[in-house]
């Protein structure tokens, strides 16, 4: 099991690191262009590998009774997979979103909200010590990202806004995971104790700013 964990972890880190770089190409190039489409598909493929390996690592950590890391990786995989799936499926359906897609999307949003609430409550029970800070942060992110979608109900969806928000959302999750693990070793001497939460929160803040910027630039509605 240890050997399997090492192999999966190497794949997860290698592909995840590559996806962090590839992410910026579709963001910066002309939208809808050949490079945007091809590199965008590559990014989505890489992120699905990251999600699948995160799920496997979550199960392995569960086997080793590392419950906090298992919960964190499991929830992170869902919070990444949801916008990754929805951000791409919306391109296929655009203005004609099927009832099946709506039901799946609503179900995933409820899962994120309830799962985030569960992580938050668990962290409070653990008195927010050590790795429990991860549960607080991702619990809040899960609830905050899901609640507007749940409250939106059957409101009309702008497919382009949903696509942008979904794919940028995966970038937020990827960079947050990076700072939560590898980044903590790099910035650990700068952000100590409770301050370590700062680099974990920054990708979310920057991502929200980026989403608002693109919506304003492309004259898209605030809600999706």
PyMOL commands that set and color helices and strands:
alter all, ss='L'
color gray80, all
select helices_A, chain A and resi 2-28+34-63+67-93+99-125+132-152+159-180+182-187+193-217
alter helices_A, ss='H'
color red, helices_A
deselect
rebuild
show_as cartoon
